[in-house]
Amino acid sequence: MKLVFATHNAHKLAEVKQLLPKQIELLSLTDIGCVEDIEETGSTLEENALIKAKYVLDTYGYNCFADDSGLEIDALNGAPGVYSARFAGPERNNSANIEKVWEELSEKKNKNAQFRTVIAVCIDGKEWQCEGKVRGYILPEKRGEQGFGYDPIFVPEGYTQTFAELGDEVKNKISHRARAIQEFLASISAKGAE
């Protein structure tokens, strides 16, 4: 089965490829010649994921799934959430985003947070959504060289290392995206899309 994952992000693509069974041929936006940046105009992760999936289906005719992920910090009422990639501004600068998180949390005692991924699926005329979450907390310093985004400051529950320290092998088993992908794979079978 050919499926497009609506992303240009090489890190996310590699992460998801490792999770999918071999019978699914995963294509990226680049693979199908989609060079445009699909505007994420939604006000929720769910809306943004569906915008991307429907765009690929409507414009290119491919079965598709798209995700949107966000860091949701308890003491910030769920922020940065849907604005995680551009929390510090439209430049999508990871370091600036982390600095802003630290600034916003500087007077807060509660450092608990969660990463959440929503996947919107458009396959063979059917649409549905899947979700994955991982709870944890925010560190006041960066640790680790792997991963991307907020990974160097997020420690998942049950661990003492950040996502950036744990490495892909562990992260791909416990991350919000891994959990959403697992739900997605189970749902493909349940919906008879395979």
Backbone as CSV, one residue per row, in Angstrom:
resi,resn,N_x,N_y,N_z,CA_x,CA_y,CA_z,C_x,C_y,C_z
1,MET,0.837,-1.183,0.000,0.000,0.000,0.000,0.879,1.242,0.000
2,LYS,0.592,2.177,-0.918,1.320,3.445,-0.957,0.573,4.470,-0.131
3,LEU,1.300,5.126,0.740,0.713,6.148,1.593,1.629,7.349,1.624
4,VAL,1.035,8.534,1.555,1.825,9.754,1.698,1.726,10.219,3.142
5,PHE,2.880,10.517,3.718,2.937,11.180,5.011,3.181,12.647,4.689
6,ALA,2.225,13.497,5.014,2.266,14.900,4.602,3.285,15.691,5.416
7,THR,4.550,15.502,5.075,5.615,16.236,5.750,6.807,16.420,4.821
8,HIS,7.546,17.490,5.066,8.857,17.705,4.444,9.958,17.463,5.483
9,ASN,9.566,17.210,6.719,10.509,17.071,7.836,11.185,15.698,7.789
10,ALA,12.460,15.702,7.454,13.212,14.452,7.299,13.293,13.671,8.615
11,HIS,13.392,14.378,9.756,13.438,13.702,11.056,12.150,12.924,11.315
12,LYS,11.018,13.588,11.080,9.734,12.926,11.314,9.537,11.756,10.357
13,LEU,9.915,11.944,9.095,9.756,10.896,8.094,10.553,9.648,8.491
14,ALA,11.810,9.857,8.884,12.662,8.732,9.286,12.083,8.034,10.516
15,GLU,11.578,8.824,11.464,11.005,8.280,12.695,9.804,7.389,12.363
16,VAL,8.915,7.880,11.490,7.704,7.136,11.153,8.019,5.910,10.295
17,LYS,8.978,6.033,9.372,9.360,4.888,8.528,9.791,3.704,9.371
18,GLN,10.485,3.973,10.467,10.954,2.899,11.345,9.791,2.186,12.047
19,LEU,8.657,2.866,12.141,7.516,2.312,12.866,6.540,1.543,11.985
20,LEU,6.578,1.800,10.673,5.590,1.202,9.773,6.008,-0.178,9.291
21,PRO,5.027,-1.070,9.060,5.361,-2.381,8.492,5.836,-2.226,7.049
22,LYS,6.601,-3.204,6.590,7.240,-3.117,5.268,6.242,-3.064,4.106
23,GLN,5.014,-3.596,4.307,4.053,-3.591,3.196,3.494,-2.201,2.900
24,ILE,3.766,-1.237,3.784,3.347,0.142,3.505,4.547,0.908,2.951
25,GLU,4.393,1.368,1.694,5.434,2.184,1.073,5.137,3.635,1.421
26,LEU,6.006,4.221,2.242,5.774,5.576,2.726,6.425,6.598,1.809
27,LEU,5.632,7.553,1.350,6.116,8.641,0.508,5.992,9.949,1.275
28,SER,6.919,10.861,1.022,6.847,12.185,1.641,6.251,13.165,0.644
29,LEU,6.020,14.390,1.074,5.551,15.433,0.161,6.566,15.647,-0.959
30,THR,7.840,15.587,-0.634,8.900,15.743,-1.630,8.809,14.644,-2.680
31,ASP,8.548,13.408,-2.243,8.453,12.264,-3.158,7.353,12.432,-4.200
32,ILE,6.263,13.130,-3.835,5.150,13.284,-4.780,5.201,14.627,-5.522
33,GLY,6.278,15.376,-5.311,6.456,16.645,-6.022,5.711,17.813,-5.399
34,CYS,5.282,17.670,-4.169,4.602,18.769,-3.469,5.663,19.625,-2.787
35,VAL,5.961,20.762,-3.392,6.999,21.633,-2.835,6.410,22.775,-2.019
36,GLU,5.097,22.993,-2.174,4.477,24.090,-1.446,4.401,23.781,0.050
37,ASP,4.387,24.832,0.825,4.232,24.703,2.269,2.734,24.772,2.541
38,ILE,2.153,23.671,3.002,0.715,23.627,3.253,0.439,24.449,4.511
39,GLU,-0.353,25.493,4.352,-0.616,26.397,5.470,-1.443,25.729,6.548
40,GLU,-0.942,25.799,7.768,-1.654,25.243,8.920,-2.435,26.377,9.566
41,THR,-3.664,26.547,9.126,-4.486,27.671,9.581,-5.451,27.287,10.699
42,GLY,-5.417,26.042,11.135,-6.313,25.589,12.191,-5.923,26.133,13.554
43,SER,-6.871,26.083,14.475,-6.596,26.545,15.835,-6.387,25.381,16.795
44,THR,-6.399,24.149,16.248,-6.134,22.955,17.057,-5.218,22.016,16.265
45,LEU,-4.602,21.084,16.972,-3.776,20.073,16.314,-4.636,19.251,15.357
46,GLU,-5.869,18.934,15.779,-6.781,18.141,14.957,-7.070,18.833,13.629
47,GLU,-7.373,20.125,13.684,-7.681,20.876,12.462,-6.478,20.926,11.519
48,ASN,-5.305,21.204,12.060,-4.111,21.310,11.218,-3.770,19.989,10.538
49,ALA,-3.884,18.892,11.269,-3.584,17.588,10.682,-4.546,17.292,9.530
50,LEU,-5.825,17.583,9.728,-6.815,17.319,8.684,-6.619,18.221,7.474
51,ILE,-6.260,19.479,7.690,-5.984,20.401,6.574,-4.907,19.810,5.666
52,LYS,-3.833,19.314,6.270,-2.716,18.773,5.478,-3.106,17.492,4.737
53,ALA,-3.789,16.585,5.427,-4.166,15.312,4.801,-5.125,15.532,3.636
54,LYS,-6.126,16.386,3.839,-7.108,16.642,2.786,-6.470,17.377,1.597
55,TYR,-5.507,18.245,1.871,-4.825,18.962,0.795,-4.121,17.976,-0.140
56,VAL,-3.402,17.025,0.440,-2.685,16.033,-0.375,-3.667,15.175,-1.163
57,LEU,-4.720,14.720,-0.515,-5.720,13.900,-1.201,-6.378,14.684,-2.339
58,ASP,-6.833,15.904,-2.044,-7.548,16.709,-3.039,-6.649,17.191,-4.176
59,THR,-5.400,17.519,-3.878,-4.500,18.095,-4.877,-3.724,17.042,-5.654
60,TYR,-3.327,15.972,-4.981,-2.448,14.976,-5.610,-3.100,13.599,-5.779
61,GLY,-4.219,13.371,-5.115,-4.956,12.122,-5.287,-4.393,10.918,-4.560
62,TYR,-3.515,11.157,-3.589,-2.908,10.043,-2.847,-3.630,9.810,-1.527
63,ASN,-3.770,8.529,-1.148,-4.129,8.218,0.230,-3.064,8.843,1.115
64,CYS,-3.482,9.407,2.226,-2.541,10.231,2.976,-2.851,10.212,4.462
65,PHE,-1.819,10.466,5.241,-2.036,10.815,6.643,-1.103,11.967,6.974
66,ALA,-1.539,12.777,7.903,-0.763,13.945,8.308,-0.844,14.057,9.815
67,ASP,0.209,14.587,10.391,0.177,14.755,11.839,0.402,16.206,12.200
68,ASP,-0.014,16.539,13.376,0.386,17.797,13.989,0.666,17.459,15.437
69,SER,1.755,17.969,15.923,2.189,17.667,17.285,2.423,18.955,18.043
70,GLY,2.273,18.863,19.340,2.542,20.032,20.152,2.984,19.652,21.545
71,LEU,3.736,20.553,22.142,4.109,20.444,23.541,3.057,21.212,24.328
72,GLU,2.415,20.542,25.272,1.362,21.171,26.070,1.820,21.195,27.525
73,ILE,2.064,22.406,28.026,2.615,22.583,29.372,1.490,22.951,30.339
74,ASP,1.357,22.161,31.395,0.246,22.332,32.341,0.159,23.760,32.881
75,ALA,1.274,24.306,33.367,1.278,25.629,34.004,1.017,26.758,33.010
76,LEU,1.110,26.461,31.714,0.853,27.476,30.676,-0.486,27.224,29.988
77,ASN,-1.388,26.519,30.697,-2.720,26.222,30.156,-2.663,25.534,28.795
78,GLY,-1.700,24.636,28.639,-1.600,23.867,27.394,-0.744,24.513,26.317
79,ALA,-0.224,25.702,26.568,0.675,26.336,25.590,2.032,25.634,25.669
80,PRO,2.804,25.692,24.596,2.546,26.326,23.308,1.556,25.581,22.416
81,GLY,1.293,24.289,22.667,0.265,23.550,21.940,0.391,23.628,20.433
82,VAL,-0.680,24.069,19.785,-0.723,24.122,18.323,0.333,25.095,17.764
83,TYR,0.832,25.992,18.612,1.841,26.971,18.172,3.266,26.557,18.542
84,SER,3.479,25.283,18.865,4.780,24.822,19.345,5.935,25.163,18.405
85,ALA,5.754,24.959,17.100,6.854,25.184,16.151,7.196,26.663,16.011
86,ARG,6.224,27.528,16.274,6.456,28.966,16.098,6.135,29.749,17.376
87,PHE,6.415,29.136,18.511,6.111,29.746,19.805,6.818,31.080,19.977
88,ALA,8.066,31.156,19.544,8.851,32.387,19.690,8.780,33.269,18.445
89,GLY,8.026,32.856,17.429,7.911,33.664,16.213,7.828,32.797,14.977
90,PRO,7.513,33.417,13.835,7.284,32.672,12.594,8.533,31.988,12.031
91,GLU,9.703,32.295,12.567,10.957,31.712,12.050,11.092,30.233,12.377
92,ARG,10.273,29.722,13.307,10.341,28.313,13.719,11.732,27.937,14.238
93,ASN,12.268,28.778,15.101,13.606,28.581,15.641,13.528,27.773,16.939
94,ASN,14.073,26.541,16.905,13.991,25.647,18.062,14.596,26.251,19.325
95,SER,15.772,26.860,19.193,16.437,27.442,20.369,15.625,28.586,20.955
96,ALA,15.089,29.429,20.089,14.265,30.550,20.564,12.986,30.041,21.221
97,ASN,12.405,28.984,20.669,11.195,28.399,21.263,11.475,27.873,22.668
98,ILE,12.608,27.195,22.826,12.986,26.658,24.144,13.215,27.801,25.130
99,GLU,13.910,28.840,24.685,14.149,30.008,25.553,12.825,30.617,26.019
100,LYS,11.863,30.693,25.107,10.563,31.276,25.479,9.842,30.388,26.488
101,VAL,9.920,29.083,26.320,9.322,28.161,27.298,9.938,28.414,28.669
102,TRP,11.266,28.489,28.718,11.931,28.728,30.003,11.495,30.050,30.623
103,GLU,11.404,31.069,29.782,10.990,32.400,30.256,9.573,32.336,30.843
104,GLU,8.664,31.683,30.133,7.269,31.593,30.581,7.142,30.751,31.863
105,LEU,8.033,29.783,32.033,7.976,28.893,33.204,8.806,29.389,34.384
106,SER,9.551,30.470,34.208,10.522,30.889,35.222,9.889,31.126,36.599
107,GLU,8.664,31.600,36.665,8.004,31.865,37.945,7.049,30.739,38.362
108,LYS,7.017,29.657,37.582,6.061,28.567,37.847,6.768,27.395,38.518
109,LYS,6.084,26.780,39.472,6.646,25.597,40.138,6.353,24.331,39.340
110,ASN,5.158,24.251,38.779,4.734,23.066,38.042,5.399,23.034,36.668
111,LYS,6.255,22.053,36.445,6.954,21.909,35.160,6.402,20.735,34.342
112,ASN,5.271,20.183,34.770,4.685,19.034,34.075,4.158,19.434,32.694
113,ALA,4.272,18.498,31.775,3.876,18.774,30.398,3.569,17.457,29.696
114,GLN,3.057,17.573,28.494,2.894,16.392,27.657,3.159,16.781,26.210
115,PHE,3.678,15.825,25.466,3.729,15.933,24.023,2.483,15.216,23.513
116,ARG,1.805,15.809,22.535,0.613,15.181,21.964,0.699,15.252,20.447
117,THR,0.398,14.144,19.801,0.337,14.064,18.348,-1.065,13.648,17.933
118,VAL,-1.595,14.337,16.931,-2.849,13.946,16.310,-2.551,13.589,14.860
119,ILE,-3.045,12.445,14.426,-2.894,12.022,13.033,-4.271,12.040,12.378
120,ALA,-4.357,12.752,11.253,-5.571,12.730,10.431,-5.299,11.806,9.253
121,VAL,-6.242,10.923,8.979,-6.072,9.896,7.953,-7.151,10.066,6.885
122,CYS,-6.732,10.024,5.622,-7.659,10.017,4.481,-7.249,8.851,3.582
123,ILE,-7.953,7.724,3.715,-7.634,6.520,2.945,-8.909,5.959,2.324
124,ASP,-8.869,5.777,1.014,-9.968,5.136,0.279,-11.339,5.703,0.634
125,GLY,-11.416,7.030,0.688,-12.689,7.693,0.947,-13.104,7.754,2.411
126,LYS,-12.275,7.206,3.288,-12.582,7.243,4.722,-11.675,8.259,5.398
127,GLU,-12.206,8.922,6.413,-11.423,9.882,7.205,-11.558,9.540,8.680
128,TRP,-10.446,9.595,9.399,-10.506,9.428,10.848,-9.249,10.026,11.461
129,GLN,-9.244,10.097,12.803,-8.096,10.661,13.508,-7.640,9.734,14.629
130,CYS,-6.350,9.791,14.894,-5.725,9.010,15.965,-4.905,9.974,16.821
131,GLU,-4.634,9.564,18.058,-3.907,10.450,18.962,-2.914,9.663,19.808
132,GLY,-1.812,10.305,20.117,-0.844,9.734,21.035,-0.331,10.807,21.977
133,LYS,-0.096,10.420,23.234,0.396,11.371,24.239,1.511,10.725,25.037
134,VAL,2.416,11.550,25.502,3.394,11.089,26.490,3.574,12.216,27.511
135,ARG,3.381,11.857,28.780,3.526,12.817,29.875,4.994,12.899,30.281
136,GLY,5.342,14.005,30.915,6.699,14.204,31.389,6.838,15.567,32.029
137,TYR,8.063,16.081,32.023,8.287,17.403,32.612,9.411,18.124,31.862
138,ILE,9.462,19.438,32.075,10.410,20.319,31.399,11.624,20.554,32.295
139,LEU,12.806,20.407,31.702,14.061,20.686,32.414,14.465,22.151,32.230
140,PRO,15.227,22.699,33.177,15.692,24.078,33.044,16.976,24.211,32.213
141,GLU,17.465,23.090,31.670,18.650,23.145,30.793,18.497,22.094,29.693
142,LYS,19.231,22.303,28.603,19.206,21.338,27.502,20.135,20.184,27.814
143,ARG,19.669,18.966,27.450,20.515,17.782,27.595,20.302,16.878,26.396
144,GLY,21.407,16.443,25.787,21.336,15.504,24.674,21.475,16.172,23.318
145,GLU,21.922,15.376,22.357,22.201,15.892,21.013,21.253,15.355,19.951
146,GLN,20.448,14.348,20.290,19.584,13.746,19.282,18.212,14.402,19.309
147,GLY,17.366,13.992,18.373,16.013,14.518,18.344,15.964,15.921,17.759
148,PHE,14.832,16.588,17.961,14.640,17.931,17.420,13.586,18.653,18.247
149,GLY,13.367,19.917,17.966,12.354,20.690,18.690,12.660,20.788,20.171
150,TYR,11.691,20.398,20.987,11.811,20.500,22.440,12.438,19.258,23.072
151,ASP,12.884,18.306,22.274,13.425,17.046,22.805,14.518,17.234,23.865
152,PRO,15.426,18.228,23.736,16.493,18.357,24.740,16.029,18.822,26.120
153,ILE,14.763,19.277,26.251,14.309,19.754,27.565,13.128,18.954,28.106
154,PHE,12.729,17.889,27.402,11.565,17.103,27.834,11.998,15.733,28.320
155,VAL,11.676,15.435,29.585,11.955,14.128,30.172,10.624,13.383,30.287
156,PRO,10.475,12.243,29.576,9.219,11.495,29.663,9.089,10.766,30.995
157,GLU,7.839,10.578,31.434,7.562,9.865,32.685,8.228,8.495,32.679
158,GLY,8.824,8.153,33.825,9.459,6.847,33.966,10.922,6.839,33.531
159,TYR,11.425,7.986,33.089,12.811,8.091,32.616,13.499,9.253,33.321
160,THR,14.831,9.241,33.266,15.603,10.347,33.844,16.345,11.113,32.757
161,GLN,16.238,10.645,31.528,16.904,11.304,30.404,15.874,11.989,29.510
162,THR,16.338,13.015,28.785,15.462,13.713,27.840,15.291,12.860,26.581
163,PHE,14.302,13.221,25.765,14.139,12.563,24.470,15.426,12.678,23.650
164,ALA,16.129,13.795,23.781,17.360,14.004,23.015,18.509,13.126,23.508
165,GLU,18.416,12.638,24.737,19.432,11.728,25.282,19.068,10.267,25.052
166,LEU,17.788,9.963,25.030,17.346,8.573,24.940,17.654,7.944,23.585
167,GLY,17.693,8.739,22.539,17.988,8.198,21.216,16.741,7.661,20.532
168,ASP,16.842,7.471,19.219,15.696,7.092,18.396,15.095,5.745,18.789
169,GLU,15.947,4.791,19.150,15.425,3.444,19.436,14.422,3.473,20.583
170,VAL,14.766,4.170,21.653,13.861,4.266,22.804,12.718,5.226,22.487
171,LYS,13.053,6.385,21.934,12.024,7.396,21.655,10.937,6.828,20.738
172,ASN,11.343,6.062,19.725,10.372,5.523,18.772,9.447,4.475,19.383
173,LYS,9.758,4.021,20.582,8.866,3.079,21.268,7.895,3.794,22.199
174,ILE,8.305,4.945,22.745,7.510,5.566,23.809,6.949,6.942,23.459
175,SER,7.339,7.514,22.334,6.956,8.897,22.040,5.474,9.034,21.705
176,HIS,5.005,10.259,21.773,3.647,10.606,21.382,3.379,10.201,19.936
177,ARG,4.355,10.428,19.060,4.172,10.070,17.652,4.124,8.554,17.486
178,ALA,4.977,7.838,18.219,4.961,6.374,18.161,3.606,5.842,18.620
179,ARG,3.068,6.417,19.681,1.765,5.962,20.195,0.643,6.277,19.205
180,ALA,0.706,7.447,18.576,-0.308,7.799,17.572,-0.197,6.882,16.356
181,ILE,1.039,6.558,15.957,1.248,5.662,14.809,0.731,4.261,15.136
182,GLN,0.969,3.794,16.364,0.460,2.476,16.757,-1.064,2.444,16.675
183,GLU,-1.705,3.516,17.150,-3.171,3.594,17.061,-3.603,3.646,15.593
184,PHE,-2.851,4.394,14.776,-3.129,4.515,13.349,-3.052,3.135,12.665
185,LEU,-1.992,2.375,12.947,-1.830,1.055,12.321,-2.953,0.110,12.734
186,ALA,-3.334,0.156,14.012,-4.445,-0.682,14.473,-5.740,-0.261,13.779
187,SER,-5.894,1.043,13.570,-7.123,1.544,12.961,-7.221,1.192,11.486
188,ILE,-6.080,1.103,10.802,-6.102,0.717,9.373,-6.724,-0.672,9.240
189,SER,-6.293,-1.591,10.074,-6.845,-2.945,10.041,-8.322,-2.941,10.404
190,ALA,-8.668,-2.192,11.443,-10.056,-2.158,11.916,-10.994,-1.548,10.872
191,LYS,-10.503,-0.586,10.104,-11.347,0.086,9.118,-11.318,-0.626,7.763
192,GLY,-10.501,-1.670,7.664,-10.444,-2.415,6.412,-9.817,-1.656,5.270
193,ALA,-8.866,-0.774,5.621,-8.245,0.044,4.580,-7.036,-0.637,3.958
194,GLU,-6.614,-1.745,4.544,-5.412,-2.408,4.016,-5.770,-3.423,2.956
